[in-house]
Amino acid sequence: MASTQRAVSPGAALLRSSRLFSMPSPIAPPPGDMSQATKHKSETATAAFPTHLTVTTPSTSRMVGDWGFKRPLPLKTTTKSTFPLVRVKKVDSIEHVTDFQSASDHTITLEKFREMNMSFSVPVPRDIQGSQTLISVFEEGRDFTTPAPSNLNGLAKVSRNDGDPLNLRWKFGGPWLAGMTDGEFDRYISKSVRARRSEFRQFLRERLAAEKTADRNSAISEQDLNTPTNAIPAVKAEDITEEELLEYTRGLRGDRHELFNLVSRFLDLAPVSNADSALAPGMLGHYMPDKKYDLYRDSPYASNGPPITHPSAGLSYLRTQNFMENHPLYGPQHKHASIKARIVTPRFGVTNQNPKIGVNGFIGNIPSTETSFSNRRRNDVSAVGSRDAIPGLNEFDPSQPGGSKVYVQVQTANVDSTGKVQLRLLDRDPEADTVQKETVGECDTFSGAVKEASQPSTKFQMPSGERKFMPNRRFGSAPNYGLGGPGLRDI
């Protein structure tokens, strides 16, 4: 049987399979931050997220400059980097050159992030920052984008403390008003809102018809329990007169809470924080007396806005951090392996600015509670006076090559409204830090204990009548990991 697919010419088949036509268009760059306009910003700093596709090539093709494009890329530039990764901004320009640059920053950062085995969680609202309850962004009640009631079946058991079920989604059709400037808000009103006045009036008609139907069914049920409410036709939007609609609109002007909910549903606006608006529960003047309201906690995206991409950003697909790591010598560990981080910006003495800690290419947020990061000094009986709890955290230490380092525990991550990854750090765990340092060869605490345990002590004489203590504990060391020297049986 002959094929019905239309054959293409060899030139067209070559273009379809070429890298030139398979590259997607670049996405929009990260939005600017108005608060950073007067601050110094490095031109070579890594962007919040990549905007162009990363292209790689085999080592054999790289040595001849073949990257699959129209012309070979210069060897002097592409062979200097360790990894063959480039991003192409323009395949062909008016000067007949290919505009490209190295893409190792985002690609290597992605690999380092996946090594941490992190999970993404929903941002914790500001009023419950002390809570340790984390909800994955892949949960059924959180990972949805449409306000259709059919998609809210999994949200029937949502507590009122978790937020409005319709506002738990991460994507909205309308903008986040709290993050717009005055000019952006005026343009949005003139271009997107004013032309929809007739649609909003029809929306109010349908809303009023639904309320009248519910009130009538409730009255019939109270008078006669044997009469089924579905046997009576519902009130339609066409049955609402202009006088009834005008009276309903006047009532909404005095009920700001209900009016805001209707406008948000009609325009599909992203939620705003009740604490920062005139619709806070404490503003009793905006509520109608003798009326029942459903008050929920703020949406997790109300304070900082919804993310511009999926809350996981495609960086990790783990749903939880509740898994146990198995050490080759000590067995299952209570804490995850500590991660070596760099102190990017110290606290600088008595300023209230929190220090910035870089964790595998990301800036981590230290806990706001009382932890080892907040203790500026600690007492040390072996030294005169006191010293820093974490060296380099309060003041810059020029004696440390490459900057001061510290081992940290990362709890979870989330993506903010600008596309930046926010890491949530935990307090340091001394035991996990020591195990990780010993694994990478930066600590010999346990190795020293092995040597002391293997030699019988003669300095201390046990009193008569008491059992002599013979240390027999086995500790880890570099030879136990197969890094050379005698093994565990030879110690």
Secondary structure, 3 states (H helix, E strand, C coil): CCCCCCCCCHHHHHHHHCHHHHCCCCCCCCCCCHHHCCCCCCCCCCCCCCCCCEEECCHHHHCCCCCCCCCCCCHHHHCCCCCCEEEEEECCCCCCCCEEEECHHHHHHHHHHHHCCCCEECCCCHHHCCCCCCCECCCCCCCCCCCCHHHHHHHCCCCHHHCCHHHCCCCCCCCCHHHCCHHHHHHHHHHHHHHHHHHHHHHHHHHHHHHHHHHHHHHHHHHCCCCCHHHCCCCCHHHCCHHHHHHHHHHHHHCHHHHHHHHHHHHCCCCCCHHHCCCCCCCHHHCCCCCCCCCCCCCCCCCCCCCCCCCCCCCCCCCCCCCCCEECCCEECCCCCCEEEEEEECCCCCCCCCCEEEECCEEEECCCCCCCCCCCEEECCCCCCEEECCCCCCCCCCCCCCCCEEEEEEEEEEECCCCCEEEEEECCCHHHHHHHHHHCCCCCHHHHHHHHHHCCCCCCCCCCCCCCCCCCCCCCCCHHHCCCCCCCCCC
